[in-house]
């Protein structure tokens, strides 16, 4: 197995990329006293960036995961707990559909 070949990116290209992403996807601190002028330091990422890479789940994804987990619990529940879990599932699914 071989490792991928990497190439160096110029400082100009890095600055252009930081500038393009600044605001919408990342928060850049430009030329602080800790770094030289014109040098950008990433100090944060935005919710839009998290959504773009799947780190900020959409409401539908959260709901799908909730029902998948609940379905699993219903499937593995003991006979006494199963009816209660089914009622919870039915109540939640009715509420989710109404939204």
Number of C-alpha atoms within 10 A of each C-alpha: 3 4 5 6 5 6 6 5 8 9 10 10 10 13 16 12 11 20 15 12 15 18 14 12 18 21 18 18 15 18 13 12 7 8 12 10 10 11 17 19 17 12 10 12 16 14 12 15 15 14 13 12 9 10 11 14 13 10 9 10 11 12 15 11 12 14 15 12 12 16 15 11 15 19 12 11 14 10 9 8 12 15 13 13 17 16 11 14 17 12 11 15 13 11 10 11 7 7 5
